[in-house]
């Protein structure tokens, strides 16, 4: 997200207030005003002063449009900091961060298989309280987890090809 994108969500009153805060003339088209504000707000402090002119509910509303993680729960100061970080490129929204993880489905499946295996280990240990039963559970759980992982991965790949 750029500062220009963020400012483009301002309504006319908020845009006028932001121009006053920056000491810029309120002339030109709506797009011209947005470009002027974005050009004037190059530092974190200038961006923070622009955001200070917004009502808190409007800041939350605009932030939610940009999928800022935790926008509804953050304090105003925290939300302002998060928006500034996004604008200057120091923070990525949650969805963007997820989209950049390679092999996300595989990682999720491995995590699920590991969780199931650990549940089996712990349940067996509590249930039988013997080393032989525990080792037997390990002997069955590991190949079962790999089998389930391979099976689920093949189905996901098949579904992915069908949907393409």
C-alpha positions as CSV (number, residue, x, y, z in Angstrom):
1,X,0.0,0.0,0.0
2,X,1.2,3.5,-0.8
3,X,0.4,6.7,1.0
4,X,-1.5,7.8,-2.1
5,X,-3.7,4.6,-1.9
6,X,-4.4,5.4,1.8
7,X,-5.2,9.0,1.2
8,X,-7.5,8.1,-1.7
9,X,-9.9,6.6,1.0
10,X,-10.3,10.0,2.7
11,X,-13.7,11.7,2.2
12,X,-13.7,15.4,1.1
13,X,-13.8,16.8,4.7
14,X,-10.9,14.5,5.8
15,X,-8.9,15.5,2.6
16,X,-9.5,19.2,3.4
17,X,-8.4,18.8,7.0
18,X,-5.3,16.9,5.9
19,X,-4.4,19.7,3.4
20,X,-4.8,22.2,6.3
21,X,-2.5,20.1,8.6
22,X,0.2,20.1,5.9
23,X,-0.3,23.8,5.1
24,X,-1.2,23.0,1.4
25,X,-3.7,25.0,-0.6
26,X,-7.1,23.3,-1.1
27,X,-7.2,23.8,-4.9
28,X,-7.3,21.4,-7.9
29,X,-9.2,18.2,-8.5
30,X,-9.6,15.4,-5.9
31,X,-6.8,13.4,-7.5
32,X,-4.5,16.5,-7.5
33,X,-5.1,17.0,-3.8
34,X,-4.3,13.3,-3.1
35,X,-1.1,13.6,-5.1
36,X,0.0,16.8,-3.2
37,X,-0.7,15.2,0.2
38,X,1.2,12.0,-0.7
39,X,4.2,14.0,-2.0
40,X,4.3,16.1,1.1
41,X,4.1,13.2,3.5
42,X,7.4,11.5,2.9
43,X,8.6,11.0,6.5
44,X,7.0,9.0,9.3
45,X,6.2,12.1,11.3
46,X,4.4,13.8,8.4
47,X,2.4,10.7,7.8
48,X,1.5,10.5,11.5
49,X,0.3,14.1,11.4
50,X,-1.9,13.3,8.5
51,X,-3.4,10.3,10.3
52,X,-3.9,12.4,13.5
53,X,-6.5,14.5,11.6
54,X,-8.7,11.4,11.1
55,X,-11.3,10.4,13.5
56,X,-10.4,7.1,15.2
57,X,-13.4,5.2,13.8
58,X,-12.5,6.4,10.3
59,X,-8.9,5.3,10.7
60,X,-10.1,1.8,11.8
61,X,-12.6,1.7,8.9
62,X,-10.0,2.6,6.3
63,X,-7.4,0.2,7.9
64,X,-9.9,-2.7,7.8
65,X,-10.4,-2.0,4.0
66,X,-6.6,-2.6,3.7
67,X,-6.7,-5.7,5.8
68,X,-4.5,-4.4,8.5
69,X,-4.1,-7.2,11.0
70,X,-5.8,-6.4,14.3
71,X,-7.2,-3.1,13.2
72,X,-10.3,-3.5,15.2
73,X,-8.4,-4.3,18.5
74,X,-5.3,-2.0,18.3
75,X,-5.2,1.3,20.2
76,X,-5.2,4.4,18.1
77,X,-1.5,4.9,18.6
78,X,-0.8,1.2,17.7
79,X,-3.0,1.4,14.6
80,X,-1.4,4.7,13.5
81,X,2.1,3.0,13.9
82,X,0.9,0.0,11.9
83,X,-0.5,2.1,9.1
84,X,2.7,4.1,8.9
85,X,4.8,0.9,8.8
86,X,2.6,-0.4,5.9
87,X,2.9,2.9,4.0
88,X,6.7,3.1,4.3
89,X,7.0,-0.6,3.4
90,X,8.2,-1.9,6.8
91,X,5.2,-4.1,7.5
92,X,3.1,-6.4,5.3
93,X,-0.5,-7.2,5.8
94,X,-1.3,-10.7,7.1
95,X,-2.7,-11.9,3.8
96,X,0.3,-10.6,1.8
97,X,2.7,-12.3,4.2
98,X,0.8,-15.6,3.9
99,X,0.8,-15.4,0.1
100,X,4.6,-15.1,0.1
101,X,5.1,-18.4,2.1
102,X,6.2,-21.1,-0.3
103,X,4.6,-24.5,0.0
104,X,2.1,-23.3,2.6
105,X,-0.3,-26.2,2.1
106,X,2.6,-28.7,2.6
107,X,3.7,-27.0,5.8
108,X,0.1,-27.0,7.2
109,X,-0.2,-30.7,6.4
110,X,3.1,-31.6,8.0
111,X,2.1,-29.6,11.1
112,X,-1.2,-31.5,11.2
113,X,0.5,-34.8,10.8
114,X,3.0,-34.0,13.6
115,X,0.1,-32.9,15.9
116,X,-1.8,-36.1,15.3
117,X,1.4,-38.1,16.0
118,X,2.0,-36.3,19.2
119,X,-1.5,-36.8,20.3
120,X,-1.2,-40.5,19.7
121,X,2.1,-40.6,21.6
122,X,0.7,-38.8,24.7
123,X,-2.5,-40.8,24.7
124,X,-0.6,-44.0,24.5
125,X,1.7,-43.0,27.3
126,X,-1.1,-42.1,29.6
127,X,-3.3,-45.1,28.6
128,X,-0.8,-47.9,29.0
129,X,2.1,-46.4,31.0
130,X,4.5,-48.9,29.6
131,X,7.5,-48.5,27.3
132,X,6.5,-51.4,25.0
133,X,3.1,-49.9,24.3
134,X,4.6,-46.4,23.7
135,X,7.2,-47.8,21.3
136,X,4.5,-49.7,19.5
137,X,2.5,-46.5,19.1
138,X,5.5,-44.7,17.7
139,X,6.1,-47.6,15.3
140,X,2.5,-47.3,14.0
141,X,2.1,-43.5,14.2
142,X,5.1,-42.5,12.1
143,X,4.3,-44.5,8.9
144,X,0.6,-43.7,9.4
145,X,1.4,-40.0,9.5
146,X,3.5,-40.2,6.3
147,X,0.8,-42.2,4.6
148,X,-1.9,-39.7,5.5
149,X,0.3,-36.8,4.5
150,X,1.0,-38.4,1.1
151,X,-2.7,-39.2,0.6
152,X,-3.8,-35.7,1.5
153,X,-1.1,-34.1,-0.6
154,X,-2.1,-36.2,-3.7
155,X,-5.7,-35.2,-3.2
156,X,-4.8,-31.5,-2.9
157,X,-2.7,-31.7,-6.1
158,X,-5.5,-33.5,-7.9
159,X,-8.1,-30.9,-6.8
160,X,-5.7,-28.1,-7.8
161,X,-5.3,-29.5,-11.3
162,X,-9.1,-30.0,-11.6
163,X,-9.8,-26.4,-10.6
164,X,-7.2,-24.9,-13.0
